[in-house]
């Protein structure tokens, strides 16, 4: 079981905004009606290469990942 949302926007964090991530950050946002926003390290974006329409995935052990829409929708069922 995972928690996830479909990414509707990817925004780079502003240089003058405080962040916990060395090297900068990005915000992954979901579409309304239930809007989510998650700040991730620039390293996450470099590694996973998230795209709009794909899914931000959070596992129970605290690991975060990205899944393309076709892989996520073909492998998971909503409960």
mmJSON file of the N, C-alpha and C atoms, coordinates in Angstrom:
{"data_MODEL":{"atom_site":{
"group_PDB":["ATOM","ATOM","ATOM","ATOM","ATOM","ATOM","ATOM","ATOM","ATOM","ATOM","ATOM","ATOM","ATOM","ATOM","ATOM","ATOM","ATOM","ATOM","ATOM","ATOM","ATOM","ATOM","ATOM","ATOM","ATOM","ATOM","ATOM","ATOM","ATOM","ATOM","ATOM","ATOM","ATOM","ATOM","ATOM","ATOM","ATOM","ATOM","ATOM","ATOM","ATOM","ATOM","ATOM","ATOM","ATOM","ATOM","ATOM","ATOM","ATOM","ATOM","ATOM","ATOM","ATOM","ATOM","ATOM","ATOM","ATOM","ATOM","ATOM","ATOM","ATOM","ATOM","ATOM","ATOM","ATOM","ATOM","ATOM","ATOM","ATOM","ATOM","ATOM","ATOM","ATOM","ATOM","ATOM","ATOM","ATOM","ATOM","ATOM","ATOM","ATOM","ATOM","ATOM","ATOM","ATOM","ATOM","ATOM","ATOM","ATOM","ATOM","ATOM","ATOM","ATOM","ATOM","ATOM","ATOM","ATOM","ATOM","ATOM","ATOM","ATOM","ATOM","ATOM","ATOM","ATOM","ATOM","ATOM","ATOM","ATOM","ATOM","ATOM","ATOM","ATOM","ATOM","ATOM","ATOM","ATOM","ATOM","ATOM","ATOM","ATOM","ATOM","ATOM","ATOM","ATOM","ATOM","ATOM","ATOM","ATOM","ATOM","ATOM","ATOM","ATOM","ATOM","ATOM","ATOM","ATOM","ATOM","ATOM","ATOM","ATOM","ATOM","ATOM","ATOM","ATOM","ATOM","ATOM","ATOM","ATOM","ATOM","ATOM","ATOM","ATOM","ATOM","ATOM","ATOM","ATOM","ATOM","ATOM","ATOM","ATOM","ATOM","ATOM","ATOM","ATOM","ATOM","ATOM","ATOM","ATOM","ATOM","ATOM","ATOM","ATOM","ATOM","ATOM","ATOM","ATOM","ATOM","ATOM","ATOM","ATOM","ATOM","ATOM","ATOM","ATOM","ATOM","ATOM","ATOM","ATOM","ATOM","ATOM","ATOM","ATOM","ATOM","ATOM","ATOM","ATOM","ATOM","ATOM","ATOM","ATOM","ATOM","ATOM","ATOM","ATOM","ATOM","ATOM","ATOM","ATOM","ATOM","ATOM","ATOM","ATOM","ATOM","ATOM","ATOM","ATOM","ATOM","ATOM","ATOM","ATOM","ATOM","ATOM","ATOM","ATOM","ATOM","ATOM","ATOM","ATOM","ATOM","ATOM","ATOM","ATOM","ATOM","ATOM","ATOM","ATOM"],
"id":[1,2,3,4,5,6,7,8,9,10,11,12,13,14,15,16,17,18,19,20,21,22,23,24,25,26,27,28,29,30,31,32,33,34,35,36,37,38,39,40,41,42,43,44,45,46,47,48,49,50,51,52,53,54,55,56,57,58,59,60,61,62,63,64,65,66,67,68,69,70,71,72,73,74,75,76,77,78,79,80,81,82,83,84,85,86,87,88,89,90,91,92,93,94,95,96,97,98,99,100,101,102,103,104,105,106,107,108,109,110,111,112,113,114,115,116,117,118,119,120,121,122,123,124,125,126,127,128,129,130,131,132,133,134,135,136,137,138,139,140,141,142,143,144,145,146,147,148,149,150,151,152,153,154,155,156,157,158,159,160,161,162,163,164,165,166,167,168,169,170,171,172,173,174,175,176,177,178,179,180,181,182,183,184,185,186,187,188,189,190,191,192,193,194,195,196,197,198,199,200,201,202,203,204,205,206,207,208,209,210,211,212,213,214,215,216,217,218,219,220,221,222,223,224,225,226,227,228,229,230,231,232,233,234,235,236,237],
"type_symbol":["N","C","C","N","C","C","N","C","C","N","C","C","N","C","C","N","C","C","N","C","C","N","C","C","N","C","C","N","C","C","N","C","C","N","C","C","N","C","C","N","C","C","N","C","C","N","C","C","N","C","C","N","C","C","N","C","C","N","C","C","N","C","C","N","C","C","N","C","C","N","C","C","N","C","C","N","C","C","N","C","C","N","C","C","N","C","C","N","C","C","N","C","C","N","C","C","N","C","C","N","C","C","N","C","C","N","C","C","N","C","C","N","C","C","N","C","C","N","C","C","N","C","C","N","C","C","N","C","C","N","C","C","N","C","C","N","C","C","N","C","C","N","C","C","N","C","C","N","C","C","N","C","C","N","C","C","N","C","C","N","C","C","N","C","C","N","C","C","N","C","C","N","C","C","N","C","C","N","C","C","N","C","C","N","C","C","N","C","C","N","C","C","N","C","C","N","C","C","N","C","C","N","C","C","N","C","C","N","C","C","N","C","C","N","C","C","N","C","C","N","C","C","N","C","C","N","C","C","N","C","C","N","C","C","N","C","C"],
"label_atom_id":["N","CA","C","N","CA","C","N","CA","C","N","CA","C","N","CA","C","N","CA","C","N","CA","C","N","CA","C","N","CA","C","N","CA","C","N","CA","C","N","CA","C","N","CA","C","N","CA","C","N","CA","C","N","CA","C","N","CA","C","N","CA","C","N","CA","C","N","CA","C","N","CA","C","N","CA","C","N","CA","C","N","CA","C","N","CA","C","N","CA","C","N","CA","C","N","CA","C","N","CA","C","N","CA","C","N","CA","C","N","CA","C","N","CA","C","N","CA","C","N","CA","C","N","CA","C","N","CA","C","N","CA","C","N","CA","C","N","CA","C","N","CA","C","N","CA","C","N","CA","C","N","CA","C","N","CA","C","N","CA","C","N","CA","C","N","CA","C","N","CA","C","N","CA","C","N","CA","C","N","CA","C","N","CA","C","N","CA","C","N","CA","C","N","CA","C","N","CA","C","N","CA","C","N","CA","C","N","CA","C","N","CA","C","N","CA","C","N","CA","C","N","CA","C","N","CA","C","N","CA","C","N","CA","C","N","CA","C","N","CA","C","N","CA","C","N","CA","C","N","CA","C","N","CA","C","N","CA","C","N","CA","C","N","CA","C","N","CA","C","N","CA","C","N","CA","C"],
"label_alt_id":[null,null,null,null,null,null,null,null,null,null,null,null,null,null,null,null,null,null,null,null,null,null,null,null,null,null,null,null,null,null,null,null,null,null,null,null,null,null,null,null,null,null,null,null,null,null,null,null,null,null,null,null,null,null,null,null,null,null,null,null,null,null,null,null,null,null,null,null,null,null,null,null,null,null,null,null,null,null,null,null,null,null,null,null,null,null,null,null,null,null,null,null,null,null,null,null,null,null,null,null,null,null,null,null,null,null,null,null,null,null,null,null,null,null,null,null,null,null,null,null,null,null,null,null,null,null,null,null,null,null,null,null,null,null,null,null,null,null,null,null,null,null,null,null,null,null,null,null,null,null,null,null,null,null,null,null,null,null,null,null,null,null,null,null,null,null,null,null,null,null,null,null,null,null,null,null,null,null,null,null,null,null,null,null,null,null,null,null,null,null,null,null,null,null,null,null,null,null,null,null,null,null,null,null,null,null,null,null,null,null,null,null,null,null,null,null,null,null,null,null,null,null,null,null,null,null,null,null,null,null,null,null,null,null,null,null,null],
"label_comp_id":["UNK","UNK","UNK","UNK","UNK","UNK","UNK","UNK","UNK","UNK","UNK","UNK","UNK","UNK","UNK","UNK","UNK","UNK","UNK","UNK","UNK","UNK","UNK","UNK","UNK","UNK","UNK","UNK","UNK","UNK","UNK","UNK","UNK","UNK","UNK","UNK","UNK","UNK","UNK","UNK","UNK","UNK","UNK","UNK","UNK","UNK","UNK","UNK","UNK","UNK","UNK","UNK","UNK","UNK","UNK","UNK","UNK","UNK","UNK","UNK","UNK","UNK","UNK","UNK","UNK","UNK","UNK","UNK","UNK","UNK","UNK","UNK","UNK","UNK","UNK","UNK","UNK","UNK","UNK","UNK","UNK","UNK","UNK","UNK","UNK","UNK","UNK","UNK","UNK","UNK","UNK","UNK","UNK","UNK","UNK","UNK","UNK","UNK","UNK","UNK","UNK","UNK","UNK","UNK","UNK","UNK","UNK","UNK","UNK","UNK","UNK","UNK","UNK","UNK","UNK","UNK","UNK","UNK","UNK","UNK","UNK","UNK","UNK","UNK","UNK","UNK","UNK","UNK","UNK","UNK","UNK","UNK","UNK","UNK","UNK","UNK","UNK","UNK","UNK","UNK","UNK","UNK","UNK","UNK","UNK","UNK","UNK","UNK","UNK","UNK","UNK","UNK","UNK","UNK","UNK","UNK","UNK","UNK","UNK","UNK","UNK","UNK","UNK","UNK","UNK","UNK","UNK","UNK","UNK","UNK","UNK","UNK","UNK","UNK","UNK","UNK","UNK","UNK","UNK","UNK","UNK","UNK","UNK","UNK","UNK","UNK","UNK","UNK","UNK","UNK","UNK","UNK","UNK","UNK","UNK","UNK","UNK","UNK","UNK","UNK","UNK","UNK","UNK","UNK","UNK","UNK","UNK","UNK","UNK","UNK","UNK","UNK","UNK","UNK","UNK","UNK","UNK","UNK","UNK","UNK","UNK","UNK","UNK","UNK","UNK","UNK","UNK","UNK","UNK","UNK","UNK","UNK","UNK","UNK","UNK","UNK","UNK"],
"label_asym_id":["A","A","A","A","A","A","A","A","A","A","A","A","A","A","A","A","A","A","A","A","A","A","A","A","A","A","A","A","A","A","A","A","A","A","A","A","A","A","A","A","A","A","A","A","A","A","A","A","A","A","A","A","A","A","A","A","A","A","A","A","A","A","A","A","A","A","A","A","A","A","A","A","A","A","A","A","A","A","A","A","A","A","A","A","A","A","A","A","A","A","A","A","A","A","A","A","A","A","A","A","A","A","A","A","A","A","A","A","A","A","A","A","A","A","A","A","A","A","A","A","A","A","A","A","A","A","A","A","A","A","A","A","A","A","A","A","A","A","A","A","A","A","A","A","A","A","A","A","A","A","A","A","A","A","A","A","A","A","A","A","A","A","A","A","A","A","A","A","A","A","A","A","A","A","A","A","A","A","A","A","A","A","A","A","A","A","A","A","A","A","A","A","A","A","A","A","A","A","A","A","A","A","A","A","A","A","A","A","A","A","A","A","A","A","A","A","A","A","A","A","A","A","A","A","A","A","A","A","A","A","A","A","A","A","A","A","A"],
"label_entity_id":["1","1","1","1","1","1","1","1","1","1","1","1","1","1","1","1","1","1","1","1","1","1","1","1","1","1","1","1","1","1","1","1","1","1","1","1","1","1","1","1","1","1","1","1","1","1","1","1","1","1","1","1","1","1","1","1","1","1","1","1","1","1","1","1","1","1","1","1","1","1","1","1","1","1","1","1","1","1","1","1","1","1","1","1","1","1","1","1","1","1","1","1","1","1","1","1","1","1","1","1","1","1","1","1","1","1","1","1","1","1","1","1","1","1","1","1","1","1","1","1","1","1","1","1","1","1","1","1","1","1","1","1","1","1","1","1","1","1","1","1","1","1","1","1","1","1","1","1","1","1","1","1","1","1","1","1","1","1","1","1","1","1","1","1","1","1","1","1","1","1","1","1","1","1","1","1","1","1","1","1","1","1","1","1","1","1","1","1","1","1","1","1","1","1","1","1","1","1","1","1","1","1","1","1","1","1","1","1","1","1","1","1","1","1","1","1","1","1","1","1","1","1","1","1","1","1","1","1","1","1","1","1","1","1","1","1","1"],
"label_seq_id":[1,1,1,2,2,2,3,3,3,4,4,4,5,5,5,6,6,6,7,7,7,8,8,8,9,9,9,10,10,10,11,11,11,12,12,12,13,13,13,14,14,14,15,15,15,16,16,16,17,17,17,18,18,18,19,19,19,20,20,20,21,21,21,22,22,22,23,23,23,24,24,24,25,25,25,26,26,26,27,27,27,28,28,28,29,29,29,30,30,30,31,31,31,32,32,32,33,33,33,34,34,34,35,35,35,36,36,36,37,37,37,38,38,38,39,39,39,40,40,40,41,41,41,42,42,42,43,43,43,44,44,44,45,45,45,46,46,46,47,47,47,48,48,48,49,49,49,50,50,50,51,51,51,52,52,52,53,53,53,54,54,54,55,55,55,56,56,56,57,57,57,58,58,58,59,59,59,60,60,60,61,61,61,62,62,62,63,63,63,64,64,64,65,65,65,66,66,66,67,67,67,68,68,68,69,69,69,70,70,70,71,71,71,72,72,72,73,73,73,74,74,74,75,75,75,76,76,76,77,77,77,78,78,78,79,79,79],
"pdbx_PDB_ins_code":[null,null,null,null,null,null,null,null,null,null,null,null,null,null,null,null,null,null,null,null,null,null,null,null,null,null,null,null,null,null,null,null,null,null,null,null,null,null,null,null,null,null,null,null,null,null,null,null,null,null,null,null,null,null,null,null,null,null,null,null,null,null,null,null,null,null,null,null,null,null,null,null,null,null,null,null,null,null,null,null,null,null,null,null,null,null,null,null,null,null,null,null,null,null,null,null,null,null,null,null,null,null,null,null,null,null,null,null,null,null,null,null,null,null,null,null,null,null,null,null,null,null,null,null,null,null,null,null,null,null,null,null,null,null,null,null,null,null,null,null,null,null,null,null,null,null,null,null,null,null,null,null,null,null,null,null,null,null,null,null,null,null,null,null,null,null,null,null,null,null,null,null,null,null,null,null,null,null,null,null,null,null,null,null,null,null,null,null,null,null,null,null,null,null,null,null,null,null,null,null,null,null,null,null,null,null,null,null,null,null,null,null,null,null,null,null,null,null,null,null,null,null,null,null,null,null,null,null,null,null,null,null,null,null,null,null,null],
"Cartn_x":[0.848,0.0,0.904,0.522,1.262,0.286,0.82,0.059,0.641,-0.221,0.265,-0.703,-0.185,-1.062,-0.508,-1.438,-1.077,-0.539,0.614,1.278,0.641,0.2,-0.381,0.551,1.495,2.46,3.768,4.856,6.174,6.77,7.074,7.6,8.919,9.891,11.169,11.022,11.603,11.585,12.376,11.963,12.641,13.893,14.898,16.176,16.069,15.144,15.039,14.1,13.477,12.611,13.446,13.198,13.932,13.529,14.5,14.241,15.169,14.76,15.596,16.598,16.499,17.302,18.497,19.672,20.882,20.829,21.097,21.07,19.74,18.78,17.506,16.419,15.229,14.078,13.078,12.124,11.003,9.738,8.609,7.307,6.541,6.049,5.188,3.772,2.886,1.519,0.513,-0.563,-1.655,-2.772,-3.669,-4.812,-5.905,-6.684,-7.866,-8.842,-9.784,-10.32,-9.509,-8.71,-7.881,-6.452,-6.033,-4.71,-3.656,-2.607,-1.452,-0.244,0.695,1.97,3.057,4.068,5.175,6.463,7.287,8.596,9.59,10.319,11.341,12.667,13.742,15.077,15.287,16.118,16.486,17.089,17.751,18.333,17.248,16.066,14.946,14.539,14.442,14.05,15.112,16.386,17.468,17.443,17.151,17.158,15.926,14.745,13.493,12.901,13.271,12.767,11.234,10.556,9.088,8.532,7.369,6.68,5.238,4.65,3.236,2.431,1.472,0.657,1.118,2.373,2.884,2.485,2.976,2.566,3.74,3.545,4.445,3.974,4.882,4.518,5.266,4.53,5.112,4.849,5.927,5.827,5.783,5.272,5.13,6.461,7.56,8.867,9.516,8.794,9.309,10.02,10.128,10.78,9.815,10.317,9.518,10.036,9.126,9.511,8.568,8.84,8.013,7.676,6.455,6.039,5.332,5.729,4.975,3.517,2.601,1.169,0.825,1.335,0.966,1.409,2.608,3.093,2.294,2.019,1.283,-0.147,-0.835,-2.247,-2.404,-1.395,-1.446,-1.064,-0.412,0.078,-0.624,-1.41,-2.061,-3.565,-4.311,-5.758,-6.103,-7.019,-7.436,-8.281,-7.989,-8.803,-9.432],
"Cartn_y":[-1.164,0.0,1.241,2.215,3.475,4.641,5.818,7.06,7.751,8.334,8.955,10.026,10.913,11.838,12.086,12.409,12.717,14.141,14.322,15.618,16.477,17.679,18.603,19.776,20.051,21.134,20.782,21.279,21.169,22.569,23.094,24.452,24.436,25.134,25.25,26.209,25.849,26.728,27.995,29.069,30.352,30.439,31.084,31.169,31.893,32.834,33.592,32.944,31.806,31.104,30.126,30.062,29.095,27.664,26.769,25.37,24.508,23.291,22.355,21.642,21.848,21.089,21.886,21.347,21.937,21.73,22.765,22.64,22.996,23.456,23.89,22.847,23.257,22.367,22.65,21.735,21.86,21.534,22.032,21.7,20.883,19.728,18.891,19.129,19.544,19.905,19.006,18.7,17.92,18.857,18.309,19.091,19.154,20.242,20.292,19.192,18.786,19.485,19.27,18.221,18.007,18.336,19.546,19.989,19.592,18.976,18.614,19.323,19.662,20.21,19.583,19.039,18.42,19.076,19.502,20.049,18.895,18.792,17.75,18.411,17.741,18.243,18.238,19.171,19.188,17.839,17.193,15.856,14.834,14.923,14.036,14.209,15.458,15.751,15.252,15.441,14.948,13.427,12.745,11.279,10.679,11.167,10.537,11.143,12.372,13.06,13.05,13.544,13.547,14.404,13.999,14.734,14.975,16.032,16.306,15.134,14.667,13.52,12.233,12.217,11.059,11.164,10.253,10.182,10.341,11.17,11.231,10.133,9.268,8.095,8.122,7.934,7.871,6.488,5.811,4.474,4.569,3.523,3.519,3.675,3.25,3.332,4.704,5.684,7.037,7.311,6.313,6.498,7.174,8.147,8.833,8.487,8.393,8.05,8.713,8.47,8.944,7.743,7.726,6.66,7.278,6.877,7.332,6.875,7.622,7.325,5.91,5.449,4.116,3.018,3.136,2.127,2.154,3.362,3.473,2.974,3.451,3.08,1.606,1.001,-0.417,-1.322,-0.758,-1.565,-1.381,-0.325,-0.029,0.132,-0.179,-0.014,0.889,1.806,2.713,1.959,2.226,1.596,2.648],
"Cartn_z":[0.0,0.0,0.0,-0.803,-0.897,-0.872,-0.599,-0.755,-1.985,-2.796,-4.03,-4.496,-5.361,-6.063,-7.458,-8.359,-9.741,-9.799,-10.418,-10.486,-11.581,-11.198,-12.177,-12.49,-11.577,-11.782,-11.097,-11.664,-11.046,-11.066,-9.876,-9.776,-9.02,-9.549,-8.858,-7.696,-6.547,-5.384,-5.67,-5.075,-5.282,-4.41,-4.93,-4.226,-2.895,-2.763,-1.518,-0.502,-0.836,0.111,0.936,2.229,3.038,2.659,2.678,2.377,3.209,3.455,4.206,3.303,1.997,1.044,0.537,0.73,0.176,-1.336,-2.089,-3.541,-4.167,-3.364,-3.908,-3.838,-4.25,-4.157,-5.269,-5.384,-6.306,-5.53,-6.042,-5.48,-6.506,-6.07,-6.901,-6.4,-7.292,-6.908,-7.596,-6.881,-7.455,-7.894,-8.658,-9.148,-8.096,-8.092,-7.231,-7.654,-6.872,-5.716,-4.444,-4.348,-3.162,-3.561,-3.28,-3.703,-2.684,-3.176,-2.356,-2.936,-2.094,-2.54,-1.684,-2.345,-1.642,-2.119,-1.17,-1.519,-1.55,-2.644,-2.778,-3.14,-2.823,-3.145,-4.653,-5.119,-6.535,-6.931,-5.999,-6.212,-6.587,-5.967,-6.282,-7.745,-8.184,-9.568,-10.54,-10.206,-11.057,-11.174,-10.079,-10.055,-10.724,-10.368,-10.803,-12.073,-12.396,-13.591,-13.674,-12.618,-12.634,-13.759,-14.251,-15.308,-14.893,-15.428,-15.19,-15.735,-14.932,-15.302,-14.653,-14.169,-13.428,-11.97,-11.139,-9.736,-8.779,-7.764,-6.621,-5.683,-5.255,-4.455,-3.126,-2.022,-0.679,-0.104,0.267,0.851,2.367,3.025,4.478,5.214,4.591,5.251,5.117,4.528,4.401,3.092,2.21,0.91,-0.055,-0.821,-1.824,-3.206,-4.165,-5.521,-6.513,-7.779,-8.87,-9.738,-10.264,-11.17,-12.371,-13.589,-14.761,-14.644,-15.231,-15.098,-15.531,-16.664,-17.162,-16.206,-15.651,-14.717,-13.414,-12.901,-11.643,-11.798,-12.807,-13.001,-13.348,-13.959,-14.287,-13.113,-12.099,-11.004,-9.671,-9.531,-8.255,-8.459,-7.397,-7.375,-6.207,-6.412,-5.344,-4.322,-3.023,-1.974,-1.097],
"occupancy":[1.0,1.0,1.0,1.0,1.0,1.0,1.0,1.0,1.0,1.0,1.0,1.0,1.0,1.0,1.0,1.0,1.0,1.0,1.0,1.0,1.0,1.0,1.0,1.0,1.0,1.0,1.0,1.0,1.0,1.0,1.0,1.0,1.0,1.0,1.0,1.0,1.0,1.0,1.0,1.0,1.0,1.0,1.0,1.0,1.0,1.0,1.0,1.0,1.0,1.0,1.0,1.0,1.0,1.0,1.0,1.0,1.0,1.0,1.0,1.0,1.0,1.0,1.0,1.0,1.0,1.0,1.0,1.0,1.0,1.0,1.0,1.0,1.0,1.0,1.0,1.0,1.0,1.0,1.0,1.0,1.0,1.0,1.0,1.0,1.0,1.0,1.0,1.0,1.0,1.0,1.0,1.0,1.0,1.0,1.0,1.0,1.0,1.0,1.0,1.0,1.0,1.0,1.0,1.0,1.0,1.0,1.0,1.0,1.0,1.0,1.0,1.0,1.0,1.0,1.0,1.0,1.0,1.0,1.0,1.0,1.0,1.0,1.0,1.0,1.0,1.0,1.0,1.0,1.0,1.0,1.0,1.0,1.0,1.0,1.0,1.0,1.0,1.0,1.0,1.0,1.0,1.0,1.0,1.0,1.0,1.0,1.0,1.0,1.0,1.0,1.0,1.0,1.0,1.0,1.0,1.0,1.0,1.0,1.0,1.0,1.0,1.0,1.0,1.0,1.0,1.0,1.0,1.0,1.0,1.0,1.0,1.0,1.0,1.0,1.0,1.0,1.0,1.0,1.0,1.0,1.0,1.0,1.0,1.0,1.0,1.0,1.0,1.0,1.0,1.0,1.0,1.0,1.0,1.0,1.0,1.0,1.0,1.0,1.0,1.0,1.0,1.0,1.0,1.0,1.0,1.0,1.0,1.0,1.0,1.0,1.0,1.0,1.0,1.0,1.0,1.0,1.0,1.0,1.0,1.0,1.0,1.0,1.0,1.0,1.0,1.0,1.0,1.0,1.0,1.0,1.0,1.0,1.0,1.0,1.0,1.0,1.0],
"B_iso_or_equiv":[0.0,0.0,0.0,0.0,0.0,0.0,0.0,0.0,0.0,0.0,0.0,0.0,0.0,0.0,0.0,0.0,0.0,0.0,0.0,0.0,0.0,0.0,0.0,0.0,0.0,0.0,0.0,0.0,0.0,0.0,0.0,0.0,0.0,0.0,0.0,0.0,0.0,0.0,0.0,0.0,0.0,0.0,0.0,0.0,0.0,0.0,0.0,0.0,0.0,0.0,0.0,0.0,0.0,0.0,0.0,0.0,0.0,0.0,0.0,0.0,0.0,0.0,0.0,0.0,0.0,0.0,0.0,0.0,0.0,0.0,0.0,0.0,0.0,0.0,0.0,0.0,0.0,0.0,0.0,0.0,0.0,0.0,0.0,0.0,0.0,0.0,0.0,0.0,0.0,0.0,0.0,0.0,0.0,0.0,0.0,0.0,0.0,0.0,0.0,0.0,0.0,0.0,0.0,0.0,0.0,0.0,0.0,0.0,0.0,0.0,0.0,0.0,0.0,0.0,0.0,0.0,0.0,0.0,0.0,0.0,0.0,0.0,0.0,0.0,0.0,0.0,0.0,0.0,0.0,0.0,0.0,0.0,0.0,0.0,0.0,0.0,0.0,0.0,0.0,0.0,0.0,0.0,0.0,0.0,0.0,0.0,0.0,0.0,0.0,0.0,0.0,0.0,0.0,0.0,0.0,0.0,0.0,0.0,0.0,0.0,0.0,0.0,0.0,0.0,0.0,0.0,0.0,0.0,0.0,0.0,0.0,0.0,0.0,0.0,0.0,0.0,0.0,0.0,0.0,0.0,0.0,0.0,0.0,0.0,0.0,0.0,0.0,0.0,0.0,0.0,0.0,0.0,0.0,0.0,0.0,0.0,0.0,0.0,0.0,0.0,0.0,0.0,0.0,0.0,0.0,0.0,0.0,0.0,0.0,0.0,0.0,0.0,0.0,0.0,0.0,0.0,0.0,0.0,0.0,0.0,0.0,0.0,0.0,0.0,0.0,0.0,0.0,0.0,0.0,0.0,0.0,0.0,0.0,0.0,0.0,0.0,0.0],
"pdbx_formal_charge":[null,null,null,null,null,null,null,null,null,null,null,null,null,null,null,null,null,null,null,null,null,null,null,null,null,null,null,null,null,null,null,null,null,null,null,null,null,null,null,null,null,null,null,null,null,null,null,null,null,null,null,null,null,null,null,null,null,null,null,null,null,null,null,null,null,null,null,null,null,null,null,null,null,null,null,null,null,null,null,null,null,null,null,null,null,null,null,null,null,null,null,null,null,null,null,null,null,null,null,null,null,null,null,null,null,null,null,null,null,null,null,null,null,null,null,null,null,null,null,null,null,null,null,null,null,null,null,null,null,null,null,null,null,null,null,null,null,null,null,null,null,null,null,null,null,null,null,null,null,null,null,null,null,null,null,null,null,null,null,null,null,null,null,null,null,null,null,null,null,null,null,null,null,null,null,null,null,null,null,null,null,null,null,null,null,null,null,null,null,null,null,null,null,null,null,null,null,null,null,null,null,null,null,null,null,null,null,null,null,null,null,null,null,null,null,null,null,null,null,null,null,null,null,null,null,null,null,null,null,null,null,null,null,null,null,null,null],
"auth_seq_id":[1,1,1,2,2,2,3,3,3,4,4,4,5,5,5,6,6,6,7,7,7,8,8,8,9,9,9,10,10,10,11,11,11,12,12,12,13,13,13,14,14,14,15,15,15,16,16,16,17,17,17,18,18,18,19,19,19,20,20,20,21,21,21,22,22,22,23,23,23,24,24,24,25,25,25,26,26,26,27,27,27,28,28,28,29,29,29,30,30,30,31,31,31,32,32,32,33,33,33,34,34,34,35,35,35,36,36,36,37,37,37,38,38,38,39,39,39,40,40,40,41,41,41,42,42,42,43,43,43,44,44,44,45,45,45,46,46,46,47,47,47,48,48,48,49,49,49,50,50,50,51,51,51,52,52,52,53,53,53,54,54,54,55,55,55,56,56,56,57,57,57,58,58,58,59,59,59,60,60,60,61,61,61,62,62,62,63,63,63,64,64,64,65,65,65,66,66,66,67,67,67,68,68,68,69,69,69,70,70,70,71,71,71,72,72,72,73,73,73,74,74,74,75,75,75,76,76,76,77,77,77,78,78,78,79,79,79],
"auth_comp_id":["UNK","UNK","UNK","UNK","UNK","UNK","UNK","UNK","UNK","UNK","UNK","UNK","UNK","UNK","UNK","UNK","UNK","UNK","UNK","UNK","UNK","UNK","UNK","UNK","UNK","UNK","UNK","UNK","UNK","UNK","UNK","UNK","UNK","UNK","UNK","UNK","UNK","UNK","UNK","UNK","UNK","UNK","UNK","UNK","UNK","UNK","UNK","UNK","UNK","UNK","UNK","UNK","UNK","UNK","UNK","UNK","UNK","UNK","UNK","UNK","UNK","UNK","UNK","UNK","UNK","UNK","UNK","UNK","UNK","UNK","UNK","UNK","UNK","UNK","UNK","UNK","UNK","UNK","UNK","UNK","UNK","UNK","UNK","UNK","UNK","UNK","UNK","UNK","UNK","UNK","UNK","UNK","UNK","UNK","UNK","UNK","UNK","UNK","UNK","UNK","UNK","UNK","UNK","UNK","UNK","UNK","UNK","UNK","UNK","UNK","UNK","UNK","UNK","UNK","UNK","UNK","UNK","UNK","UNK","UNK","UNK","UNK","UNK","UNK","UNK","UNK","UNK","UNK","UNK","UNK","UNK","UNK","UNK","UNK","UNK","UNK","UNK","UNK","UNK","UNK","UNK","UNK","UNK","UNK","UNK","UNK","UNK","UNK","UNK","UNK","UNK","UNK","UNK","UNK","UNK","UNK","UNK","UNK","UNK","UNK","UNK","UNK","UNK","UNK","UNK","UNK","UNK","UNK","UNK","UNK","UNK","UNK","UNK","UNK","UNK","UNK","UNK","UNK","UNK","UNK","UNK","UNK","UNK","UNK","UNK","UNK","UNK","UNK","UNK","UNK","UNK","UNK","UNK","UNK","UNK","UNK","UNK","UNK","UNK","UNK","UNK","UNK","UNK","UNK","UNK","UNK","UNK","UNK","UNK","UNK","UNK","UNK","UNK","UNK","UNK","UNK","UNK","UNK","UNK","UNK","UNK","UNK","UNK","UNK","UNK","UNK","UNK","UNK","UNK","UNK","UNK","UNK","UNK","UNK","UNK","UNK","UNK"],
"auth_asym_id":["A","A","A","A","A","A","A","A","A","A","A","A","A","A","A","A","A","A","A","A","A","A","A","A","A","A","A","A","A","A","A","A","A","A","A","A","A","A","A","A","A","A","A","A","A","A","A","A","A","A","A","A","A","A","A","A","A","A","A","A","A","A","A","A","A","A","A","A","A","A","A","A","A","A","A","A","A","A","A","A","A","A","A","A","A","A","A","A","A","A","A","A","A","A","A","A","A","A","A","A","A","A","A","A","A","A","A","A","A","A","A","A","A","A","A","A","A","A","A","A","A","A","A","A","A","A","A","A","A","A","A","A","A","A","A","A","A","A","A","A","A","A","A","A","A","A","A","A","A","A","A","A","A","A","A","A","A","A","A","A","A","A","A","A","A","A","A","A","A","A","A","A","A","A","A","A","A","A","A","A","A","A","A","A","A","A","A","A","A","A","A","A","A","A","A","A","A","A","A","A","A","A","A","A","A","A","A","A","A","A","A","A","A","A","A","A","A","A","A","A","A","A","A","A","A","A","A","A","A","A","A","A","A","A","A","A","A"],
"auth_atom_id":["N","CA","C","N","CA","C","N","CA","C","N","CA","C","N","CA","C","N","CA","C","N","CA","C","N","CA","C","N","CA","C","N","CA","C","N","CA","C","N","CA","C","N","CA","C","N","CA","C","N","CA","C","N","CA","C","N","CA","C","N","CA","C","N","CA","C","N","CA","C","N","CA","C","N","CA","C","N","CA","C","N","CA","C","N","CA","C","N","CA","C","N","CA","C","N","CA","C","N","CA","C","N","CA","C","N","CA","C","N","CA","C","N","CA","C","N","CA","C","N","CA","C","N","CA","C","N","CA","C","N","CA","C","N","CA","C","N","CA","C","N","CA","C","N","CA","C","N","CA","C","N","CA","C","N","CA","C","N","CA","C","N","CA","C","N","CA","C","N","CA","C","N","CA","C","N","CA","C","N","CA","C","N","CA","C","N","CA","C","N","CA","C","N","CA","C","N","CA","C","N","CA","C","N","CA","C","N","CA","C","N","CA","C","N","CA","C","N","CA","C","N","CA","C","N","CA","C","N","CA","C","N","CA","C","N","CA","C","N","CA","C","N","CA","C","N","CA","C","N","CA","C","N","CA","C","N","CA","C","N","CA","C","N","CA","C","N","CA","C","N","CA","C","N","CA","C"],
"pdbx_PDB_model_num":[1,1,1,1,1,1,1,1,1,1,1,1,1,1,1,1,1,1,1,1,1,1,1,1,1,1,1,1,1,1,1,1,1,1,1,1,1,1,1,1,1,1,1,1,1,1,1,1,1,1,1,1,1,1,1,1,1,1,1,1,1,1,1,1,1,1,1,1,1,1,1,1,1,1,1,1,1,1,1,1,1,1,1,1,1,1,1,1,1,1,1,1,1,1,1,1,1,1,1,1,1,1,1,1,1,1,1,1,1,1,1,1,1,1,1,1,1,1,1,1,1,1,1,1,1,1,1,1,1,1,1,1,1,1,1,1,1,1,1,1,1,1,1,1,1,1,1,1,1,1,1,1,1,1,1,1,1,1,1,1,1,1,1,1,1,1,1,1,1,1,1,1,1,1,1,1,1,1,1,1,1,1,1,1,1,1,1,1,1,1,1,1,1,1,1,1,1,1,1,1,1,1,1,1,1,1,1,1,1,1,1,1,1,1,1,1,1,1,1,1,1,1,1,1,1,1,1,1,1,1,1,1,1,1,1,1,1]
}}}
